[in-house]
Amino acid sequence: MQETDNKARVGEEKEIDLLELASTLWKQKKKLIKWSLCGALVGLVVAFSIPKEYTTSVKLVPESTEGKSAGGGLGALASMAGLGSNFSSGSDAFYPQLYPDVLSSVPFTTGLFDVKVTTDEKGGNRTMTVREYMENETSAPWWSAILGFPRKLLGMVTGGGKETDGKHQLDNFRLTPEEDALVTSLNNRISATVDTKTSVVTITSKMQDPLVSAVLADTVVSRLRDFITDYRTSKARHDLDYALKINKEAKESYYKAQQRYADYLDRNQGLAFHSAQTMRERLENEMTLAFNLYNQTAQQVQQAQVRVQESTPVYAVVTPATVPVRASSPRKVMILVGFTFLAFVACAGWILFISPLVDSRKKAAAGEKNETPN
């Protein structure tokens, strides 16, 4: 019974404390309203100072390679045609979870510098590279210049702001500070996410121009598909090049052996010597061997072509790139509500905690002065 009474008293005390806090805030409601209005005003300034951003999303589903043989259906056709079925199965080492790392890599990002984009801002269509657009057409909030001024000044003092001459060539191994900043900026605007359950890859591009955002997203998807295709087919294409090389050599050897056999027959027609017949059989056998080798290499070329086709990945684009109509950021309402709420909380904290503490210290200081003897 005593514990129950204690709990009830504690609950009543908490309720009384909450009522006192609410009463204290209600007495200072004018100050709360003023602070909230000031926070809303700051929120409006911030919301309208942030440039609009447009986001384009592309969803694609890569072809599953798990449990798939390298030959597949074309391997069966090659076997039926007598080309053999030496198609080994294997797992793909480059899975979709690595696609975000590819997009954020320096070679892939710098490869987008020279991509041509068209902007329709200010009612005029202008074509420029992605690098020119990021450097000249992308704006930032006014406070970015203030916050970045010390770093810019430090770079000028230390020589980091030295401009490169017109002969500078892009080197992925050693980027300039400007190029590194541009790579970082593009990585923040271009991203890829992978759904581990459905293997759907979502590529997003966020730009201040809707047309540039859509063009860049479509270009990134195309570049990524080319990169994965080159990776998947690199071994098969290498084998095809080698097969074409040995097939060409076997073809030349066969034609030469055939020509030697024909020339010998023309020169020794009608001879009945055993030595002549032996030479004829020897040249004929050499021609036959050369033909068999040429035939085998031709089959290897066809098998290599089948492997290249089989290893070429297929991507199903679920959601293609389209020009966004509405800006994805900034969310002005959320910014306004957030700054208003922060101002209200700050004012409430001042009224409930800081102001009483300041008043108590002032009273304590005044009491010490009064107690001090003259």
C-alpha positions in Angstrom: 0.0 0.0 0.0 2.8 2.4 0.9 4.6 1.7 -2.5 1.3 2.4 -4.3 0.8 5.7 -2.5 4.4 6.7 -3.3 3.9 6.0 -7.0 0.7 8.0 -7.0 2.4 10.9 -5.3 5.2 10.8 -7.9 2.7 10.8 -10.7 0.8 13.7 -9.2 4.1 15.6 -8.8 5.0 15.0 -12.4 1.6 16.1 -13.5 1.9 19.2 -11.4 5.3 19.9 -12.8 4.0 19.6 -16.4 1.2 21.9 -15.6 3.6 24.4 -14.1 5.8 24.2 -17.2 2.8 24.7 -19.5 1.6 27.6 -17.4 5.0 29.2 -17.6 5.1 28.9 -21.3 1.6 30.2 -21.6 2.6 33.3 -19.7 5.4 33.9 -22.2 3.2 33.1 -25.3 4.0 36.4 -26.9 7.7 35.7 -26.8 7.1 32.2 -28.2 5.1 33.6 -31.0 7.8 36.2 -31.8 10.5 33.6 -31.8 8.4 31.2 -34.0 7.7 34.0 -36.5 11.4 34.8 -36.6 12.2 31.1 -37.2 9.6 31.0 -39.9 11.1 34.1 -41.5 14.6 32.5 -41.4 13.1 29.3 -42.9 11.6 31.2 -45.8 14.9 32.9 -46.5 16.7 29.6 -46.4 14.1 27.8 -48.5 14.1 30.3 -51.3 17.9 30.6 -51.3 18.5 27.0 -52.1 18.4 26.4 -55.9 15.9 23.9 -57.3 17.0 20.4 -58.0 15.4 17.9 -60.4 15.9 14.2 -59.9 15.6 11.6 -62.7 15.5 7.9 -61.7 16.0 4.9 -64.0 15.3 1.4 -62.9 16.8 -1.6 -64.7 17.0 -5.3 -64.0 20.2 -7.1 -65.1 20.2 -10.5 -66.5 20.7 -13.2 -63.9 23.8 -15.3 -64.5 23.4 -17.7 -61.5 23.2 -21.2 -62.6 23.5 -20.2 -66.3 26.0 -22.0 -68.5 28.2 -19.9 -70.8 26.8 -21.7 -73.8 23.1 -21.8 -73.1 20.8 -22.1 -76.0 23.4 -21.1 -78.6 25.7 -23.8 -77.2 23.0 -26.4 -77.9 22.6 -25.1 -81.5 26.4 -25.2 -81.9 26.4 -28.8 -80.7 23.7 -29.8 -83.1 25.7 -28.1 -85.9 28.7 -30.3 -85.0 30.7 -27.4 -83.5 31.0 -29.1 -80.2 29.6 -28.2 -76.8 32.6 -27.2 -74.8 30.8 -24.4 -72.9 31.7 -24.4 -69.2 29.4 -22.8 -66.7 30.7 -20.3 -64.1 29.5 -17.6 -61.8 29.8 -14.0 -62.6 32.3 -12.1 -60.3 30.7 -8.8 -61.1 27.4 -8.7 -59.4 24.9 -5.8 -59.2 26.0 -4.9 -55.6 29.2 -3.5 -57.1 27.4 -1.2 -59.5 27.5 1.8 -57.1 31.2 1.4 -56.7 31.6 1.5 -60.5 29.6 4.7 -60.7 31.6 6.4 -58.0 35.0 5.3 -59.4 37.3 8.1 -60.7 37.6 6.7 -64.3 33.8 6.3 -64.7 33.1 9.8 -63.3 35.8 11.6 -65.3 34.4 9.8 -68.4 31.3 11.9 -68.0 33.2 15.2 -68.1 32.9 15.5 -71.9 29.3 14.3 -72.3 27.3 16.8 -74.3 24.1 18.1 -72.5 21.5 20.7 -73.5 20.1 23.1 -71.0 16.8 24.9 -71.6 17.1 27.3 -68.7 16.2 31.0 -69.3 14.3 30.0 -72.5 17.3 29.2 -74.6 18.8 25.9 -75.6 22.5 25.8 -75.1 24.7 22.8 -75.6 27.8 22.2 -73.5 29.8 19.5 -71.7 28.9 18.3 -68.2 32.1 19.9 -67.0 31.2 23.3 -68.4 27.7 23.0 -67.0 28.9 22.0 -63.5 31.5 24.8 -63.4 29.5 27.6 -65.0 25.8 26.9 -64.8 25.4 25.3 -61.4 24.6 27.8 -58.6 24.9 27.5 -54.8 23.2 29.2 -51.8 24.6 32.6 -50.9 26.1 31.4 -47.7 28.3 28.9 -49.6 30.4 31.8 -50.8 30.8 33.1 -47.2 31.6 29.7 -45.8 34.0 28.9 -48.6 35.9 32.2 -48.6 38.4 31.2 -45.9 39.3 28.0 -47.8 39.6 29.9 -51.1 41.8 32.6 -49.4 44.0 29.8 -47.9 44.3 28.2 -51.4 45.3 31.5 -52.9 48.0 32.1 -50.2 49.4 28.6 -50.5 49.3 28.5 -54.2 46.5 25.9 -54.4 44.4 28.2 -56.5 46.9 28.3 -59.3 45.1 27.7 -62.7 46.3 25.1 -65.1 47.3 26.1 -68.6 45.3 25.0 -71.7 47.7 22.1 -72.4 46.6 20.2 -69.3 45.5 16.7 -70.0 43.1 14.8 -67.7 45.0 12.2 -65.7 42.9 9.8 -63.6 46.0 8.9 -61.6 46.7 12.5 -60.6 43.7 14.9 -60.5 44.0 18.6 -60.0 42.1 20.1 -57.0 39.5 21.4 -59.4 39.0 18.0 -61.0 38.8 16.3 -57.7 36.2 18.7 -56.5 34.2 18.1 -59.7 34.4 14.3 -59.3 33.1 14.7 -55.7 30.3 17.0 -56.8 29.2 14.5 -59.6 29.4 11.6 -57.1 27.0 13.5 -54.8 24.6 14.0 -57.7 24.8 10.6 -59.4 24.1 7.4 -57.4 23.0 3.8 -57.7 21.1 1.6 -55.3 20.5 -2.1 -55.5 17.5 -4.0 -54.1 19.0 -7.2 -52.8 15.7 -9.0 -52.9 14.6 -8.1 -56.5 18.0 -7.2 -57.9 16.5 -4.0 -59.3 19.2 -1.4 -59.9 18.0 2.3 -59.5 20.2 5.0 -60.9 19.4 8.6 -60.0 20.7 11.8 -61.4 20.1 15.1 -59.5 20.7 18.4 -61.4 19.5 21.9 -61.4 18.2 21.6 -64.9 15.5 18.9 -65.6 16.7 18.2 -69.2 20.4 17.9 -68.0 19.2 15.5 -65.3 17.4 13.2 -67.7 20.2 13.2 -70.3 22.8 12.5 -67.7 20.8 9.7 -66.2 20.3 8.1 -69.6 24.0 8.5 -70.4 25.1 6.9 -67.1 22.9 3.9 -67.7 24.3 3.5 -71.2 27.9 3.8 -69.9 27.2 1.4 -67.1 25.8 -1.2 -69.6 28.8 -0.8 -71.9 31.2 -1.2 -68.9 29.5 -4.4 -67.7 29.3 -5.7 -71.3 33.0 -5.1 -71.8 33.8 -6.9 -68.6 31.5 -9.9 -69.2 32.7 -10.3 -72.8 36.4 -9.5 -72.4 37.5 -13.1 -72.1 35.2 -14.3 -74.9 36.4 -11.5 -77.2 40.0 -12.3 -76.4 39.4 -15.9 -77.3 37.6 -14.8 -80.5 40.5 -12.6 -81.6 42.9 -15.5 -81.0 40.7 -17.9 -82.9 40.5 -15.5 -85.8 44.3 -15.2 -85.8 45.0 -18.9 -85.9 42.2 -19.4 -88.4 43.8 -16.8 -90.7 47.2 -18.5 -90.3 45.6 -22.0 -91.0 43.9 -20.6 -94.1 47.1 -19.2 -95.5 48.9 -22.5 -94.8 46.1 -24.4 -96.5 46.2 -22.2 -99.6 49.9 -22.5 -99.8 49.8 -26.3 -99.5 47.1 -26.4 -102.1 49.0 -24.2 -104.5 52.2 -26.3 -104.1 50.2 -29.5 -104.8 48.7 -27.9 -107.9 52.0 -26.6 -109.2 53.6 -30.1 -108.7 50.8 -31.7 -110.7 51.2 -29.2 -113.5 55.0 -29.8 -113.7 54.9 -33.6 -113.4 51.8 -34.6 -115.2 52.1 -38.0 -116.9 55.2 -39.2 -115.0 55.2 -42.7 -113.7 58.3 -42.6 -111.5 57.8 -43.9 -107.9 59.6 -40.8 -106.6 57.2 -38.6 -108.4 54.2 -40.5 -107.0 55.7 -40.4 -103.5 56.2 -36.6 -103.7 52.6 -36.3 -105.0 51.2 -38.3 -102.0 53.3 -36.2 -99.6 52.0 -32.9 -101.0 48.5 -34.2 -101.0 48.8 -35.3 -97.4 50.2 -31.9 -96.4 47.3 -30.3 -98.2 44.8 -32.5 -96.4 46.3 -31.8 -93.0 46.3 -28.1 -93.7 42.7 -28.3 -94.8 41.7 -30.2 -91.6 43.5 -27.7 -89.4 41.8 -24.8 -91.3 38.4 -26.6 -90.8 39.0 -27.0 -87.1 40.1 -23.4 -86.6 37.0 -22.3 -88.5 34.8 -24.2 -86.1 36.7 -22.7 -83.2 35.9 -19.2 -84.6 32.2 -20.1 -84.7 32.3 -21.4 -81.1 34.1 -18.2 -80.0 31.4 -16.1 -81.7 28.8 -18.1 -79.9 30.5 -17.5 -76.5 30.7 -13.7 -77.2 27.0 -13.6 -77.9 26.1 -15.8 -74.9 28.3 -13.7 -72.5 26.7 -10.4 -73.6 24.4 -9.3 -70.8 20.8 -8.2 -71.3 19.2 -5.5 -69.2 15.5 -4.8 -69.0 14.8 -1.2 -68.4 11.8 -1.0 -66.1 11.6 2.8 -65.8 13.3 4.7 -68.5 14.7 8.2 -68.1 12.2 11.0 -68.5 12.5 14.8 -68.0 11.2 15.6 -64.5 8.4 18.1 -64.3 8.6 19.1 -60.6 11.6 19.9 -58.5 12.6 17.3 -56.0 14.2 19.8 -53.7 14.2 22.0 -51.7 11.1 21.1 -49.8 10.1 24.5 -48.7 7.3 23.5 -46.4 9.5 21.1 -44.5 12.2 23.7 -44.1 9.6 26.3 -42.9 8.1 23.9 -40.4 11.6 22.8 -39.2 12.9 26.3 -38.6 9.7 27.3 -36.9 9.8 24.3 -34.6 13.5 24.8 -33.8 12.8 28.5 -32.9 9.8 27.4 -30.7 11.9 24.8 -28.9 14.8 27.2 -28.4 12.5 29.8 -27.0 10.9 27.3 -24.7 14.3 26.1 -23.5 15.3 29.7 -22.8 12.1 30.4 -20.8 12.1 27.1 -18.8 15.8 26.5 -18.1 18.2 29.3 -19.1 16.2 32.3 -18.0 15.6 31.0 -14.5 19.2 30.1 -14.2 20.3 33.6 -15.3 17.9 35.2 -12.9 19.1 33.1 -9.9 22.7 34.0 -10.6 21.8 37.7 -10.8 20.0 37.4 -7.5 22.9 35.6 -5.9 25.3 38.3 -7.2 23.0 41.0 -5.9 22.8 39.3 -2.5 26.6 39.1 -2.3 26.9 42.8 -3.0 24.4 43.7 -0.3 26.2 41.5 2.2 29.6 43.0 1.4 30.6 45.5 4.2 31.3 49.1 3.2 
